[in-house]
Amino acid sequence: MRVTDDVAVNGLANFSLRRAARAAGTTHKVLLYYFSDADDLLAQAVAELRGRRIRGGLAVASDGTRGSLVERVRALWPVLIGDEDAPLEQAMGLAMYDPPRYARLATDASDAYLDALREICPAEWSEQRKQEVANLVLAALRGLLLARRTSGKEQDAAAGLAALERALAREVAAGR
């Protein structure tokens, strides 16, 4: 979708139906025929970007050369900080800034990421343990992404990722 590509390049700042229509090569009235409003279109564009990110992350994390959970989570990081990371982080900011209007962006994201993170957990784990670890990984990665974006200190994010990896290694070793 051309609108999704526009959001990937230009972010969410100044997003409007008119900008989306220009990107799609149509009019804003045509977009309103297919989408209820600009927020609906934005939510669908963000969902497509998130889907790209998750599909890319799962492909890398599950490529057969990564056996451990730690290796799989480590493989996700370059995908998470890829070219389309800014709009997805901006979407989370919108959800925090105006929950009544944008909460869907955050809840849909959490559901999608948790599903993906449960998939990379060891198959022999119980569903409850997969859910708990997926929540831990999601919270940690979101925090690292936020810290990376706001501070610009790559070394701090790398140190945090290393600490997450050590915690996951202990979790796997616990063998509950």
PLY file of the C-alpha trace (Angstrom):
ply
format ascii 1.0
element vertex 176
property float x
property float y
property float z
element edge 175
property int vertex1
property int vertex2
end_header
0.00 0.00 0.00
1.47 3.33 -1.03
0.11 5.03 2.08
2.00 2.55 4.26
5.19 3.28 2.35
4.61 7.01 2.85
4.17 6.50 6.60
7.34 4.36 6.67
9.34 7.17 5.05
7.69 10.28 6.53
6.45 9.04 9.89
3.22 9.98 11.59
3.88 13.69 12.01
1.51 15.71 9.87
-0.33 12.61 8.71
-3.60 13.55 7.05
-6.05 12.19 4.54
-4.76 14.68 1.97
-1.16 13.52 2.45
-2.30 9.90 2.26
-4.30 10.65 -0.89
-1.25 12.22 -2.55
0.80 9.15 -1.66
-1.90 6.84 -3.01
-2.41 8.91 -6.14
-6.07 9.54 -5.43
-8.31 11.98 -3.56
-9.13 12.08 0.12
-12.79 11.46 -0.74
-11.89 8.16 -2.37
-9.99 7.16 0.78
-13.05 8.00 2.88
-15.02 5.51 0.81
-12.68 2.74 1.99
-11.73 4.02 5.45
-13.98 5.57 8.07
-11.56 8.44 8.75
-7.88 9.37 8.88
-7.41 7.47 12.15
-8.74 4.27 10.57
-6.38 4.65 7.61
-3.47 5.44 9.93
-4.24 2.40 12.09
-4.26 0.16 9.04
-0.99 1.62 7.72
0.65 1.16 11.12
-0.70 -2.41 11.29
0.87 -3.15 7.90
4.23 -1.71 9.01
4.05 -3.75 12.20
3.18 -6.84 10.18
6.24 -6.30 8.00
8.40 -5.95 11.08
6.97 -9.04 12.75
7.21 -11.17 9.60
10.80 -10.04 9.13
11.64 -10.68 12.75
10.09 -14.13 12.78
11.86 -15.04 9.55
15.21 -14.08 11.05
14.54 -15.56 14.49
13.22 -18.85 13.12
15.61 -19.41 10.22
16.85 -22.73 11.60
20.33 -21.54 12.58
19.14 -20.06 15.86
18.33 -22.74 18.35
18.14 -20.94 21.66
15.69 -18.33 22.80
18.60 -15.98 23.48
19.83 -16.32 19.89
16.33 -15.74 18.58
15.77 -12.58 20.62
19.25 -11.32 19.66
18.33 -11.83 15.99
15.19 -9.70 16.43
17.05 -6.56 17.46
18.38 -5.52 14.03
14.88 -5.95 12.62
13.38 -3.83 15.39
15.77 -0.95 14.75
15.40 -1.12 10.97
14.31 1.55 8.55
10.64 1.48 9.57
11.13 1.70 13.33
10.36 5.40 13.84
6.68 5.35 12.76
5.98 2.33 14.96
7.56 4.01 17.95
5.64 7.19 17.12
2.43 5.13 17.11
3.15 3.97 20.66
3.69 7.60 21.64
0.32 8.55 20.17
-1.31 5.75 22.15
0.19 7.14 25.35
-0.55 10.76 24.46
-4.20 10.29 23.45
-5.45 6.87 24.63
-9.12 7.35 23.73
-8.16 8.07 20.15
-5.11 5.86 19.62
-5.20 3.06 22.22
-5.95 0.60 19.43
-2.46 1.20 18.02
-0.91 -0.01 21.27
-3.24 -2.88 22.09
-3.08 -4.27 18.56
0.71 -3.99 18.68
0.96 -5.77 22.01
-1.25 -8.61 20.85
0.71 -9.06 17.61
4.14 -8.90 19.24
3.14 -11.22 22.07
1.88 -13.79 19.56
5.20 -13.61 17.71
7.29 -13.76 20.87
5.41 -16.83 22.13
6.24 -18.51 18.82
9.99 -18.19 19.40
9.85 -19.63 22.92
10.87 -23.26 23.36
8.08 -25.57 22.19
8.20 -27.66 25.36
7.31 -24.71 27.60
3.79 -24.38 28.95
1.57 -21.71 27.41
1.65 -19.78 30.69
5.46 -19.72 30.75
5.58 -18.65 27.09
3.17 -15.82 27.88
5.18 -14.68 30.90
8.47 -14.67 29.01
6.90 -13.01 25.97
5.63 -10.22 28.23
9.07 -9.81 29.77
10.79 -9.69 26.38
8.24 -7.27 24.94
8.53 -4.89 27.89
12.32 -4.99 27.82
12.59 -4.49 24.06
10.12 -1.61 24.12
12.09 0.04 26.88
15.34 -0.41 24.98
13.79 0.99 21.80
12.48 4.00 23.68
15.83 4.60 25.38
17.66 4.25 22.06
15.30 6.68 20.31
15.31 9.32 23.04
18.96 9.20 24.12
20.65 8.16 20.89
23.06 6.09 22.96
23.46 2.86 21.05
25.88 1.52 23.65
23.24 1.80 26.39
20.71 -0.09 24.30
23.35 -2.74 23.53
24.14 -3.08 27.24
20.44 -3.45 28.04
20.04 -6.06 25.33
23.00 -7.99 26.76
21.37 -7.91 30.21
18.09 -9.18 28.71
19.98 -12.00 27.03
21.58 -13.00 30.35
18.18 -12.96 32.05
16.71 -15.14 29.29
19.64 -17.55 29.54
18.93 -17.92 33.28
15.22 -18.41 32.54
16.00 -21.17 30.04
18.49 -22.79 32.44
15.88 -22.78 35.24
14.01 -25.38 33.23
10.77 -25.06 35.16
0 1
1 2
2 3
3 4
4 5
5 6
6 7
7 8
8 9
9 10
10 11
11 12
12 13
13 14
14 15
15 16
16 17
17 18
18 19
19 20
20 21
21 22
22 23
23 24
24 25
25 26
26 27
27 28
28 29
29 30
30 31
31 32
32 33
33 34
34 35
35 36
36 37
37 38
38 39
39 40
40 41
41 42
42 43
43 44
44 45
45 46
46 47
47 48
48 49
49 50
50 51
51 52
52 53
53 54
54 55
55 56
56 57
57 58
58 59
59 60
60 61
61 62
62 63
63 64
64 65
65 66
66 67
67 68
68 69
69 70
70 71
71 72
72 73
73 74
74 75
75 76
76 77
77 78
78 79
79 80
80 81
81 82
82 83
83 84
84 85
85 86
86 87
87 88
88 89
89 90
90 91
91 92
92 93
93 94
94 95
95 96
96 97
97 98
98 99
99 100
100 101
101 102
102 103
103 104
104 105
105 106
106 107
107 108
108 109
109 110
110 111
111 112
112 113
113 114
114 115
115 116
116 117
117 118
118 119
119 120
120 121
121 122
122 123
123 124
124 125
125 126
126 127
127 128
128 129
129 130
130 131
131 132
132 133
133 134
134 135
135 136
136 137
137 138
138 139
139 140
140 141
141 142
142 143
143 144
144 145
145 146
146 147
147 148
148 149
149 150
150 151
151 152
152 153
153 154
154 155
155 156
156 157
157 158
158 159
159 160
160 161
161 162
162 163
163 164
164 165
165 166
166 167
167 168
168 169
169 170
170 171
171 172
172 173
173 174
174 175
